[in-house]
Amino acid sequence: MPIMKSSNYSASNLLAIGDWHIGHQSLDYALLKADLAYAKKKRAKVIILGDLIENAIPNCASSQFESNMHPEEQMELAIELLRPIRTQIVGIHSGNHSYRTLKAAGIDPEKIIAKELGVPFFGSQHLWKLNGYTIYSAHGVGGGTTPTGRLNALLKLSKLATAEIYLMGHIHSRIVHKEMKITPQGERTILFATCGSYLKYDESYASRMLLAPGKMGMCEITFGTEPYVIF
Ligand SMILES: [Mn+2]
């Protein structure tokens, strides 16, 4: 997993977005469209953190009865929605919902979405640079059912890779956490953040499992004297 040669992008804003779950009946399409319009208007760089499509294939954990589109239609809509911001996308990660098809058929839908758009496919995890900051991003795993479990899943990323900004999705809630670290360059702020999902709470998995509703939507990071998350 090398840092990409062409990965030192610059932009005043970075938007981390994912967990759309296109095809799920609870998708908040209005929120998704509004966030994509905002990304376009801001000309921000965008990192896609995976689970773009619900992908409820047979014998997976999700119910096909909660889907209102076929996986292929879900992919087509994801491509259509991302096309207007294509040049702003740094990379697309693959989430666990894509992994269902990868496991069953050896095809990763999010890899195909990236290829169709002509943007880098970042797989499960990637280390890259923006504005001189090293960023580690991943769809993420784990998180369990508690707020501390979710935070731990995010903080664990720093055991795996050395970066100044850690970003993940998967937990369907927005978390921001900052830590100070002593580095050879002096004290540095390390930023941890997640994006939320675009699934409404009613009739959702979270509601059925009696989990608290998560903060929905994308995560916006600005770059001043240090990276800062706008909530
Ligand atoms: Mn998800």
Residues whose N, C-alpha, C, O or C-beta is under 5 A from the ligand:
A	BS01	MN	D19 D51 H170
